[in-house]
Amino acid sequence: MNRLNVAGALFFIAGTLILLGIVTAEATYPGYSVSQNYISDLGGATSGAIMQPAGAVLDATLVVGGLLIIGGAYALHRALDKRAFPSALPLLIALAGIGSVGVGIFNETFGIIHWLLSGLTFIAGGFAAIAAFNQQKAPLRYFSVILGITALVFAIGPYVTPAVAFLGVGGAERWAVYPIVLWLIGFGGYLMGTSSNTTSQ
């Protein structure tokens, strides 16, 4: 396996783990509403209440997934470093990974720290999907940009009345999170099938 394959495998595993971790935490949290509850509520609500095993599942998922993303970003950096025009993509992905780890460690009971880390994950992840345009071939490069823009637009969704009225705060937040996770899985699959001397066209 070359470094691109390693990065792809780590991204694919991380995205899949985070997606299934959220679903598992939702399923084990009594009375949880996908529409009216934030994803972070699963890890520990602002009130201080932590429902188990949902809390442990989500927090562990975000920490492990974030570490895998950081590892993948490093492998991608090492792969792209040999090319003529190094990309900011690995840095953006690493920042998203750092945000994920932080959100898993500092749940909602930590207040502003938690929300800043959440914002870092959304914004860095959204821009990473857009920045990956030159590292992917069509049609994935176009889907990547669409997913990135969608994530960035809905990153402020919970604070925009029309989005909340239609989707609820939880639904609006998921439109910021899931596009990043889906891109991570798709990009990971793409990189796993890429040879070391392959460039985007």
PyMOL CGO cylinders between C-alpha atoms (Angstrom):
from pymol import cmd
from pymol.cgo import CYLINDER

trace = [
    CYLINDER, 0.00, 0.00, 0.00, 1.24, 3.50, -0.83, 0.3, 1, 1, 1, 1, 1, 1,
    CYLINDER, 1.24, 3.50, -0.83, 0.61, 6.56, 1.35, 0.3, 1, 1, 1, 1, 1, 1,
    CYLINDER, 0.61, 6.56, 1.35, -2.50, 7.55, -0.62, 0.3, 1, 1, 1, 1, 1, 1,
    CYLINDER, -2.50, 7.55, -0.62, -3.99, 4.10, 0.00, 0.3, 1, 1, 1, 1, 1, 1,
    CYLINDER, -3.99, 4.10, 0.00, -3.20, 4.36, 3.71, 0.3, 1, 1, 1, 1, 1, 1,
    CYLINDER, -3.20, 4.36, 3.71, -4.79, 7.82, 3.92, 0.3, 1, 1, 1, 1, 1, 1,
    CYLINDER, -4.79, 7.82, 3.92, -7.85, 6.55, 2.07, 0.3, 1, 1, 1, 1, 1, 1,
    CYLINDER, -7.85, 6.55, 2.07, -8.25, 3.56, 4.36, 0.3, 1, 1, 1, 1, 1, 1,
    CYLINDER, -8.25, 3.56, 4.36, -8.02, 5.74, 7.46, 0.3, 1, 1, 1, 1, 1, 1,
    CYLINDER, -8.02, 5.74, 7.46, -10.55, 8.25, 6.07, 0.3, 1, 1, 1, 1, 1, 1,
    CYLINDER, -10.55, 8.25, 6.07, -12.93, 5.48, 5.04, 0.3, 1, 1, 1, 1, 1, 1,
    CYLINDER, -12.93, 5.48, 5.04, -12.76, 3.80, 8.45, 0.3, 1, 1, 1, 1, 1, 1,
    CYLINDER, -12.76, 3.80, 8.45, -13.14, 7.11, 10.28, 0.3, 1, 1, 1, 1, 1, 1,
    CYLINDER, -13.14, 7.11, 10.28, -16.17, 8.22, 8.27, 0.3, 1, 1, 1, 1, 1, 1,
    CYLINDER, -16.17, 8.22, 8.27, -17.87, 4.85, 8.61, 0.3, 1, 1, 1, 1, 1, 1,
    CYLINDER, -17.87, 4.85, 8.61, -17.12, 4.70, 12.34, 0.3, 1, 1, 1, 1, 1, 1,
    CYLINDER, -17.12, 4.70, 12.34, -18.48, 8.18, 13.00, 0.3, 1, 1, 1, 1, 1, 1,
    CYLINDER, -18.48, 8.18, 13.00, -21.64, 7.56, 10.98, 0.3, 1, 1, 1, 1, 1, 1,
    CYLINDER, -21.64, 7.56, 10.98, -22.41, 4.24, 12.66, 0.3, 1, 1, 1, 1, 1, 1,
    CYLINDER, -22.41, 4.24, 12.66, -21.39, 5.61, 16.05, 0.3, 1, 1, 1, 1, 1, 1,
    CYLINDER, -21.39, 5.61, 16.05, -23.95, 8.41, 15.81, 0.3, 1, 1, 1, 1, 1, 1,
    CYLINDER, -23.95, 8.41, 15.81, -26.66, 5.96, 14.73, 0.3, 1, 1, 1, 1, 1, 1,
    CYLINDER, -26.66, 5.96, 14.73, -25.79, 3.61, 17.62, 0.3, 1, 1, 1, 1, 1, 1,
    CYLINDER, -25.79, 3.61, 17.62, -25.82, 6.43, 20.18, 0.3, 1, 1, 1, 1, 1, 1,
    CYLINDER, -25.82, 6.43, 20.18, -29.19, 7.65, 18.88, 0.3, 1, 1, 1, 1, 1, 1,
    CYLINDER, -29.19, 7.65, 18.88, -30.64, 4.15, 19.17, 0.3, 1, 1, 1, 1, 1, 1,
    CYLINDER, -30.64, 4.15, 19.17, -29.53, 3.82, 22.80, 0.3, 1, 1, 1, 1, 1, 1,
    CYLINDER, -29.53, 3.82, 22.80, -30.68, 7.25, 24.00, 0.3, 1, 1, 1, 1, 1, 1,
    CYLINDER, -30.68, 7.25, 24.00, -34.26, 7.08, 25.35, 0.3, 1, 1, 1, 1, 1, 1,
    CYLINDER, -34.26, 7.08, 25.35, -36.56, 9.72, 23.89, 0.3, 1, 1, 1, 1, 1, 1,
    CYLINDER, -36.56, 9.72, 23.89, -33.91, 11.20, 21.62, 0.3, 1, 1, 1, 1, 1, 1,
    CYLINDER, -33.91, 11.20, 21.62, -35.20, 13.34, 18.73, 0.3, 1, 1, 1, 1, 1, 1,
    CYLINDER, -35.20, 13.34, 18.73, -33.17, 13.61, 15.53, 0.3, 1, 1, 1, 1, 1, 1,
    CYLINDER, -33.17, 13.61, 15.53, -35.07, 16.81, 14.78, 0.3, 1, 1, 1, 1, 1, 1,
    CYLINDER, -35.07, 16.81, 14.78, -35.01, 18.55, 18.16, 0.3, 1, 1, 1, 1, 1, 1,
    CYLINDER, -35.01, 18.55, 18.16, -31.74, 17.35, 19.68, 0.3, 1, 1, 1, 1, 1, 1,
    CYLINDER, -31.74, 17.35, 19.68, -28.20, 18.23, 18.66, 0.3, 1, 1, 1, 1, 1, 1,
    CYLINDER, -28.20, 18.23, 18.66, -25.84, 15.35, 17.90, 0.3, 1, 1, 1, 1, 1, 1,
    CYLINDER, -25.84, 15.35, 17.90, -23.73, 16.58, 20.81, 0.3, 1, 1, 1, 1, 1, 1,
    CYLINDER, -23.73, 16.58, 20.81, -26.65, 15.97, 23.19, 0.3, 1, 1, 1, 1, 1, 1,
    CYLINDER, -26.65, 15.97, 23.19, -25.83, 12.29, 22.82, 0.3, 1, 1, 1, 1, 1, 1,
    CYLINDER, -25.83, 12.29, 22.82, -22.43, 12.77, 24.42, 0.3, 1, 1, 1, 1, 1, 1,
    CYLINDER, -22.43, 12.77, 24.42, -23.58, 14.90, 27.32, 0.3, 1, 1, 1, 1, 1, 1,
    CYLINDER, -23.58, 14.90, 27.32, -26.29, 17.56, 27.44, 0.3, 1, 1, 1, 1, 1, 1,
    CYLINDER, -26.29, 17.56, 27.44, -25.74, 21.15, 28.53, 0.3, 1, 1, 1, 1, 1, 1,
    CYLINDER, -25.74, 21.15, 28.53, -27.78, 20.37, 31.65, 0.3, 1, 1, 1, 1, 1, 1,
    CYLINDER, -27.78, 20.37, 31.65, -25.06, 17.93, 32.69, 0.3, 1, 1, 1, 1, 1, 1,
    CYLINDER, -25.06, 17.93, 32.69, -27.15, 14.82, 32.07, 0.3, 1, 1, 1, 1, 1, 1,
    CYLINDER, -27.15, 14.82, 32.07, -25.29, 11.99, 30.35, 0.3, 1, 1, 1, 1, 1, 1,
    CYLINDER, -25.29, 11.99, 30.35, -27.25, 8.98, 29.16, 0.3, 1, 1, 1, 1, 1, 1,
    CYLINDER, -27.25, 8.98, 29.16, -25.28, 5.75, 28.92, 0.3, 1, 1, 1, 1, 1, 1,
    CYLINDER, -25.28, 5.75, 28.92, -24.22, 3.94, 26.84, 0.3, 1, 1, 1, 1, 1, 1,
    CYLINDER, -24.22, 3.94, 26.84, -25.04, 6.68, 24.31, 0.3, 1, 1, 1, 1, 1, 1,
    CYLINDER, -25.04, 6.68, 24.31, -22.60, 9.15, 25.87, 0.3, 1, 1, 1, 1, 1, 1,
    CYLINDER, -22.60, 9.15, 25.87, -19.67, 6.76, 25.90, 0.3, 1, 1, 1, 1, 1, 1,
    CYLINDER, -19.67, 6.76, 25.90, -20.44, 5.53, 22.38, 0.3, 1, 1, 1, 1, 1, 1,
    CYLINDER, -20.44, 5.53, 22.38, -20.53, 9.00, 20.83, 0.3, 1, 1, 1, 1, 1, 1,
    CYLINDER, -20.53, 9.00, 20.83, -17.55, 10.42, 22.70, 0.3, 1, 1, 1, 1, 1, 1,
    CYLINDER, -17.55, 10.42, 22.70, -15.36, 7.39, 21.98, 0.3, 1, 1, 1, 1, 1, 1,
    CYLINDER, -15.36, 7.39, 21.98, -16.45, 7.39, 18.34, 0.3, 1, 1, 1, 1, 1, 1,
    CYLINDER, -16.45, 7.39, 18.34, -15.55, 11.05, 17.85, 0.3, 1, 1, 1, 1, 1, 1,
    CYLINDER, -15.55, 11.05, 17.85, -12.18, 10.71, 19.57, 0.3, 1, 1, 1, 1, 1, 1,
    CYLINDER, -12.18, 10.71, 19.57, -11.13, 7.55, 17.72, 0.3, 1, 1, 1, 1, 1, 1,
    CYLINDER, -11.13, 7.55, 17.72, -12.58, 8.81, 14.42, 0.3, 1, 1, 1, 1, 1, 1,
    CYLINDER, -12.58, 8.81, 14.42, -10.79, 12.12, 14.85, 0.3, 1, 1, 1, 1, 1, 1,
    CYLINDER, -10.79, 12.12, 14.85, -7.46, 10.41, 15.51, 0.3, 1, 1, 1, 1, 1, 1,
    CYLINDER, -7.46, 10.41, 15.51, -7.90, 8.30, 12.38, 0.3, 1, 1, 1, 1, 1, 1,
    CYLINDER, -7.90, 8.30, 12.38, -8.64, 11.46, 10.39, 0.3, 1, 1, 1, 1, 1, 1,
    CYLINDER, -8.64, 11.46, 10.39, -5.49, 13.13, 11.72, 0.3, 1, 1, 1, 1, 1, 1,
    CYLINDER, -5.49, 13.13, 11.72, -3.47, 10.05, 10.82, 0.3, 1, 1, 1, 1, 1, 1,
    CYLINDER, -3.47, 10.05, 10.82, -4.97, 10.02, 7.34, 0.3, 1, 1, 1, 1, 1, 1,
    CYLINDER, -4.97, 10.02, 7.34, -4.19, 13.71, 6.93, 0.3, 1, 1, 1, 1, 1, 1,
    CYLINDER, -4.19, 13.71, 6.93, -0.55, 13.06, 7.81, 0.3, 1, 1, 1, 1, 1, 1,
    CYLINDER, -0.55, 13.06, 7.81, -0.33, 10.20, 5.30, 0.3, 1, 1, 1, 1, 1, 1,
    CYLINDER, -0.33, 10.20, 5.30, -1.94, 12.40, 2.65, 0.3, 1, 1, 1, 1, 1, 1,
    CYLINDER, -1.94, 12.40, 2.65, 0.50, 15.21, 3.43, 0.3, 1, 1, 1, 1, 1, 1,
    CYLINDER, 0.50, 15.21, 3.43, 3.44, 12.87, 2.98, 0.3, 1, 1, 1, 1, 1, 1,
    CYLINDER, 3.44, 12.87, 2.98, 2.02, 11.69, -0.36, 0.3, 1, 1, 1, 1, 1, 1,
    CYLINDER, 2.02, 11.69, -0.36, 1.29, 15.18, -1.70, 0.3, 1, 1, 1, 1, 1, 1,
    CYLINDER, 1.29, 15.18, -1.70, 4.57, 16.61, -0.46, 0.3, 1, 1, 1, 1, 1, 1,
    CYLINDER, 4.57, 16.61, -0.46, 6.38, 15.04, -3.43, 0.3, 1, 1, 1, 1, 1, 1,
    CYLINDER, 6.38, 15.04, -3.43, 4.28, 16.94, -5.93, 0.3, 1, 1, 1, 1, 1, 1,
    CYLINDER, 4.28, 16.94, -5.93, 5.05, 20.31, -7.45, 0.3, 1, 1, 1, 1, 1, 1,
    CYLINDER, 5.05, 20.31, -7.45, 2.20, 22.17, -5.80, 0.3, 1, 1, 1, 1, 1, 1,
    CYLINDER, 2.20, 22.17, -5.80, 1.55, 20.99, -2.21, 0.3, 1, 1, 1, 1, 1, 1,
    CYLINDER, 1.55, 20.99, -2.21, -2.04, 21.36, -1.12, 0.3, 1, 1, 1, 1, 1, 1,
    CYLINDER, -2.04, 21.36, -1.12, -3.59, 22.88, 2.01, 0.3, 1, 1, 1, 1, 1, 1,
    CYLINDER, -3.59, 22.88, 2.01, -5.98, 19.92, 1.97, 0.3, 1, 1, 1, 1, 1, 1,
    CYLINDER, -5.98, 19.92, 1.97, -4.13, 17.80, 4.58, 0.3, 1, 1, 1, 1, 1, 1,
    CYLINDER, -4.13, 17.80, 4.58, -4.11, 20.75, 7.00, 0.3, 1, 1, 1, 1, 1, 1,
    CYLINDER, -4.11, 20.75, 7.00, -7.85, 21.33, 6.65, 0.3, 1, 1, 1, 1, 1, 1,
    CYLINDER, -7.85, 21.33, 6.65, -8.56, 17.63, 7.14, 0.3, 1, 1, 1, 1, 1, 1,
    CYLINDER, -8.56, 17.63, 7.14, -6.27, 17.53, 10.19, 0.3, 1, 1, 1, 1, 1, 1,
    CYLINDER, -6.27, 17.53, 10.19, -8.09, 20.53, 11.69, 0.3, 1, 1, 1, 1, 1, 1,
    CYLINDER, -8.09, 20.53, 11.69, -11.40, 18.74, 11.21, 0.3, 1, 1, 1, 1, 1, 1,
    CYLINDER, -11.40, 18.74, 11.21, -9.91, 15.70, 12.94, 0.3, 1, 1, 1, 1, 1, 1,
    CYLINDER, -9.91, 15.70, 12.94, -8.64, 17.82, 15.83, 0.3, 1, 1, 1, 1, 1, 1,
    CYLINDER, -8.64, 17.82, 15.83, -12.10, 19.32, 16.15, 0.3, 1, 1, 1, 1, 1, 1,
    CYLINDER, -12.10, 19.32, 16.15, -13.67, 15.87, 16.27, 0.3, 1, 1, 1, 1, 1, 1,
    CYLINDER, -13.67, 15.87, 16.27, -11.29, 14.71, 19.01, 0.3, 1, 1, 1, 1, 1, 1,
    CYLINDER, -11.29, 14.71, 19.01, -11.98, 17.89, 20.96, 0.3, 1, 1, 1, 1, 1, 1,
    CYLINDER, -11.98, 17.89, 20.96, -15.75, 17.52, 20.69, 0.3, 1, 1, 1, 1, 1, 1,
    CYLINDER, -15.75, 17.52, 20.69, -15.45, 13.96, 21.99, 0.3, 1, 1, 1, 1, 1, 1,
    CYLINDER, -15.45, 13.96, 21.99, -13.38, 15.05, 24.98, 0.3, 1, 1, 1, 1, 1, 1,
    CYLINDER, -13.38, 15.05, 24.98, -15.14, 18.32, 25.77, 0.3, 1, 1, 1, 1, 1, 1,
    CYLINDER, -15.14, 18.32, 25.77, -18.87, 17.58, 25.64, 0.3, 1, 1, 1, 1, 1, 1,
    CYLINDER, -18.87, 17.58, 25.64, -21.64, 20.17, 25.89, 0.3, 1, 1, 1, 1, 1, 1,
    CYLINDER, -21.64, 20.17, 25.89, -21.04, 20.63, 29.63, 0.3, 1, 1, 1, 1, 1, 1,
    CYLINDER, -21.04, 20.63, 29.63, -17.85, 22.51, 28.68, 0.3, 1, 1, 1, 1, 1, 1,
    CYLINDER, -17.85, 22.51, 28.68, -19.91, 25.22, 26.98, 0.3, 1, 1, 1, 1, 1, 1,
    CYLINDER, -19.91, 25.22, 26.98, -18.11, 27.56, 24.60, 0.3, 1, 1, 1, 1, 1, 1,
    CYLINDER, -18.11, 27.56, 24.60, -15.09, 25.26, 24.27, 0.3, 1, 1, 1, 1, 1, 1,
    CYLINDER, -15.09, 25.26, 24.27, -17.33, 22.52, 22.91, 0.3, 1, 1, 1, 1, 1, 1,
    CYLINDER, -17.33, 22.52, 22.91, -19.11, 24.79, 20.46, 0.3, 1, 1, 1, 1, 1, 1,
    CYLINDER, -19.11, 24.79, 20.46, -15.86, 26.30, 19.15, 0.3, 1, 1, 1, 1, 1, 1,
    CYLINDER, -15.86, 26.30, 19.15, -14.49, 22.83, 18.50, 0.3, 1, 1, 1, 1, 1, 1,
    CYLINDER, -14.49, 22.83, 18.50, -17.74, 21.85, 16.78, 0.3, 1, 1, 1, 1, 1, 1,
    CYLINDER, -17.74, 21.85, 16.78, -17.45, 24.92, 14.57, 0.3, 1, 1, 1, 1, 1, 1,
    CYLINDER, -17.45, 24.92, 14.57, -13.86, 24.03, 13.73, 0.3, 1, 1, 1, 1, 1, 1,
    CYLINDER, -13.86, 24.03, 13.73, -14.97, 20.56, 12.63, 0.3, 1, 1, 1, 1, 1, 1,
    CYLINDER, -14.97, 20.56, 12.63, -17.80, 21.86, 10.44, 0.3, 1, 1, 1, 1, 1, 1,
    CYLINDER, -17.80, 21.86, 10.44, -15.85, 24.68, 8.82, 0.3, 1, 1, 1, 1, 1, 1,
    CYLINDER, -15.85, 24.68, 8.82, -12.56, 22.85, 8.28, 0.3, 1, 1, 1, 1, 1, 1,
    CYLINDER, -12.56, 22.85, 8.28, -14.39, 19.75, 7.03, 0.3, 1, 1, 1, 1, 1, 1,
    CYLINDER, -14.39, 19.75, 7.03, -16.51, 21.75, 4.62, 0.3, 1, 1, 1, 1, 1, 1,
    CYLINDER, -16.51, 21.75, 4.62, -13.54, 23.63, 3.18, 0.3, 1, 1, 1, 1, 1, 1,
    CYLINDER, -13.54, 23.63, 3.18, -11.55, 20.38, 2.98, 0.3, 1, 1, 1, 1, 1, 1,
    CYLINDER, -11.55, 20.38, 2.98, -14.20, 18.82, 0.76, 0.3, 1, 1, 1, 1, 1, 1,
    CYLINDER, -14.20, 18.82, 0.76, -14.01, 21.87, -1.53, 0.3, 1, 1, 1, 1, 1, 1,
    CYLINDER, -14.01, 21.87, -1.53, -10.19, 21.98, -1.47, 0.3, 1, 1, 1, 1, 1, 1,
    CYLINDER, -10.19, 21.98, -1.47, -10.09, 18.33, -2.51, 0.3, 1, 1, 1, 1, 1, 1,
    CYLINDER, -10.09, 18.33, -2.51, -11.36, 19.32, -5.98, 0.3, 1, 1, 1, 1, 1, 1,
    CYLINDER, -11.36, 19.32, -5.98, -7.89, 19.18, -7.54, 0.3, 1, 1, 1, 1, 1, 1,
    CYLINDER, -7.89, 19.18, -7.54, -7.05, 15.85, -5.92, 0.3, 1, 1, 1, 1, 1, 1,
    CYLINDER, -7.05, 15.85, -5.92, -10.01, 13.98, -7.40, 0.3, 1, 1, 1, 1, 1, 1,
    CYLINDER, -10.01, 13.98, -7.40, -11.26, 13.10, -10.85, 0.3, 1, 1, 1, 1, 1, 1,
    CYLINDER, -11.26, 13.10, -10.85, -14.74, 13.81, -12.18, 0.3, 1, 1, 1, 1, 1, 1,
    CYLINDER, -14.74, 13.81, -12.18, -17.45, 13.20, -11.17, 0.3, 1, 1, 1, 1, 1, 1,
    CYLINDER, -17.45, 13.20, -11.17, -16.28, 12.86, -7.55, 0.3, 1, 1, 1, 1, 1, 1,
    CYLINDER, -16.28, 12.86, -7.55, -14.57, 16.25, -7.61, 0.3, 1, 1, 1, 1, 1, 1,
    CYLINDER, -14.57, 16.25, -7.61, -17.91, 17.94, -8.34, 0.3, 1, 1, 1, 1, 1, 1,
    CYLINDER, -17.91, 17.94, -8.34, -19.81, 15.94, -5.72, 0.3, 1, 1, 1, 1, 1, 1,
    CYLINDER, -19.81, 15.94, -5.72, -17.06, 16.86, -3.27, 0.3, 1, 1, 1, 1, 1, 1,
    CYLINDER, -17.06, 16.86, -3.27, -17.57, 20.60, -3.84, 0.3, 1, 1, 1, 1, 1, 1,
    CYLINDER, -17.57, 20.60, -3.84, -21.34, 20.26, -3.53, 0.3, 1, 1, 1, 1, 1, 1,
    CYLINDER, -21.34, 20.26, -3.53, -21.01, 18.38, -0.24, 0.3, 1, 1, 1, 1, 1, 1,
    CYLINDER, -21.01, 18.38, -0.24, -18.52, 20.92, 1.09, 0.3, 1, 1, 1, 1, 1, 1,
    CYLINDER, -18.52, 20.92, 1.09, -20.71, 23.90, 0.23, 0.3, 1, 1, 1, 1, 1, 1,
    CYLINDER, -20.71, 23.90, 0.23, -23.74, 22.16, 1.73, 0.3, 1, 1, 1, 1, 1, 1,
    CYLINDER, -23.74, 22.16, 1.73, -21.85, 21.54, 4.98, 0.3, 1, 1, 1, 1, 1, 1,
    CYLINDER, -21.85, 21.54, 4.98, -20.73, 25.18, 5.20, 0.3, 1, 1, 1, 1, 1, 1,
    CYLINDER, -20.73, 25.18, 5.20, -24.19, 26.55, 4.48, 0.3, 1, 1, 1, 1, 1, 1,
    CYLINDER, -24.19, 26.55, 4.48, -25.82, 24.37, 7.10, 0.3, 1, 1, 1, 1, 1, 1,
    CYLINDER, -25.82, 24.37, 7.10, -23.05, 24.97, 9.64, 0.3, 1, 1, 1, 1, 1, 1,
    CYLINDER, -23.05, 24.97, 9.64, -25.09, 28.03, 10.56, 0.3, 1, 1, 1, 1, 1, 1,
    CYLINDER, -25.09, 28.03, 10.56, -28.35, 26.14, 10.02, 0.3, 1, 1, 1, 1, 1, 1,
    CYLINDER, -28.35, 26.14, 10.02, -29.19, 25.75, 13.73, 0.3, 1, 1, 1, 1, 1, 1,
    CYLINDER, -29.19, 25.75, 13.73, -29.08, 29.54, 14.01, 0.3, 1, 1, 1, 1, 1, 1,
    CYLINDER, -29.08, 29.54, 14.01, -31.11, 30.33, 10.91, 0.3, 1, 1, 1, 1, 1, 1,
    CYLINDER, -31.11, 30.33, 10.91, -34.86, 30.39, 11.52, 0.3, 1, 1, 1, 1, 1, 1,
    CYLINDER, -34.86, 30.39, 11.52, -36.01, 28.92, 8.14, 0.3, 1, 1, 1, 1, 1, 1,
    CYLINDER, -36.01, 28.92, 8.14, -33.71, 25.90, 8.49, 0.3, 1, 1, 1, 1, 1, 1,
    CYLINDER, -33.71, 25.90, 8.49, -34.75, 25.29, 12.10, 0.3, 1, 1, 1, 1, 1, 1,
    CYLINDER, -34.75, 25.29, 12.10, -38.42, 25.71, 11.32, 0.3, 1, 1, 1, 1, 1, 1,
    CYLINDER, -38.42, 25.71, 11.32, -38.26, 23.04, 8.64, 0.3, 1, 1, 1, 1, 1, 1,
    CYLINDER, -38.26, 23.04, 8.64, -35.69, 20.60, 10.03, 0.3, 1, 1, 1, 1, 1, 1,
    CYLINDER, -35.69, 20.60, 10.03, -35.37, 21.41, 13.72, 0.3, 1, 1, 1, 1, 1, 1,
    CYLINDER, -35.37, 21.41, 13.72, -32.00, 22.23, 15.28, 0.3, 1, 1, 1, 1, 1, 1,
    CYLINDER, -32.00, 22.23, 15.28, -30.90, 18.61, 15.09, 0.3, 1, 1, 1, 1, 1, 1,
    CYLINDER, -30.90, 18.61, 15.09, -31.93, 18.17, 11.49, 0.3, 1, 1, 1, 1, 1, 1,
    CYLINDER, -31.93, 18.17, 11.49, -30.17, 21.37, 10.45, 0.3, 1, 1, 1, 1, 1, 1,
    CYLINDER, -30.17, 21.37, 10.45, -27.00, 20.29, 12.23, 0.3, 1, 1, 1, 1, 1, 1,
    CYLINDER, -27.00, 20.29, 12.23, -27.02, 16.91, 10.50, 0.3, 1, 1, 1, 1, 1, 1,
    CYLINDER, -27.02, 16.91, 10.50, -27.01, 18.68, 7.13, 0.3, 1, 1, 1, 1, 1, 1,
    CYLINDER, -27.01, 18.68, 7.13, -23.69, 20.19, 8.24, 0.3, 1, 1, 1, 1, 1, 1,
    CYLINDER, -23.69, 20.19, 8.24, -22.21, 16.97, 9.64, 0.3, 1, 1, 1, 1, 1, 1,
    CYLINDER, -22.21, 16.97, 9.64, -23.33, 14.21, 7.27, 0.3, 1, 1, 1, 1, 1, 1,
    CYLINDER, -23.33, 14.21, 7.27, -22.06, 15.80, 4.03, 0.3, 1, 1, 1, 1, 1, 1,
    CYLINDER, -22.06, 15.80, 4.03, -18.57, 15.91, 5.56, 0.3, 1, 1, 1, 1, 1, 1,
    CYLINDER, -18.57, 15.91, 5.56, -18.79, 12.31, 6.74, 0.3, 1, 1, 1, 1, 1, 1,
    CYLINDER, -18.79, 12.31, 6.74, -20.10, 11.13, 3.37, 0.3, 1, 1, 1, 1, 1, 1,
    CYLINDER, -20.10, 11.13, 3.37, -17.34, 13.00, 1.55, 0.3, 1, 1, 1, 1, 1, 1,
    CYLINDER, -17.34, 13.00, 1.55, -14.74, 11.48, 3.87, 0.3, 1, 1, 1, 1, 1, 1,
    CYLINDER, -14.74, 11.48, 3.87, -15.99, 7.98, 3.05, 0.3, 1, 1, 1, 1, 1, 1,
    CYLINDER, -15.99, 7.98, 3.05, -16.12, 8.71, -0.70, 0.3, 1, 1, 1, 1, 1, 1,
    CYLINDER, -16.12, 8.71, -0.70, -12.71, 10.39, -0.76, 0.3, 1, 1, 1, 1, 1, 1,
    CYLINDER, -12.71, 10.39, -0.76, -11.28, 7.53, 1.27, 0.3, 1, 1, 1, 1, 1, 1,
    CYLINDER, -11.28, 7.53, 1.27, -12.59, 4.99, -1.22, 0.3, 1, 1, 1, 1, 1, 1,
    CYLINDER, -12.59, 4.99, -1.22, -11.17, 7.03, -4.07, 0.3, 1, 1, 1, 1, 1, 1,
    CYLINDER, -11.17, 7.03, -4.07, -7.72, 7.20, -2.49, 0.3, 1, 1, 1, 1, 1, 1,
    CYLINDER, -7.72, 7.20, -2.49, -7.69, 3.48, -1.74, 0.3, 1, 1, 1, 1, 1, 1,
    CYLINDER, -7.69, 3.48, -1.74, -7.95, 2.83, -5.46, 0.3, 1, 1, 1, 1, 1, 1,
    CYLINDER, -7.95, 2.83, -5.46, -5.27, 5.39, -6.39, 0.3, 1, 1, 1, 1, 1, 1,
    CYLINDER, -5.27, 5.39, -6.39, -1.72, 4.46, -7.37, 0.3, 1, 1, 1, 1, 1, 1,
    CYLINDER, -1.72, 4.46, -7.37, 1.20, 6.52, -6.07, 0.3, 1, 1, 1, 1, 1, 1,
    CYLINDER, 1.20, 6.52, -6.07, 1.82, 8.15, -9.46, 0.3, 1, 1, 1, 1, 1, 1,
    CYLINDER, 1.82, 8.15, -9.46, -1.82, 9.01, -10.19, 0.3, 1, 1, 1, 1, 1, 1,
    CYLINDER, -1.82, 9.01, -10.19, -2.82, 12.66, -10.41, 0.3, 1, 1, 1, 1, 1, 1,
    CYLINDER, -2.82, 12.66, -10.41, -6.25, 14.22, -10.82, 0.3, 1, 1, 1, 1, 1, 1,
    CYLINDER, -6.25, 14.22, -10.82, -7.37, 15.24, -14.28, 0.3, 1, 1, 1, 1, 1, 1,
]
cmd.load_cgo(trace, "trace")
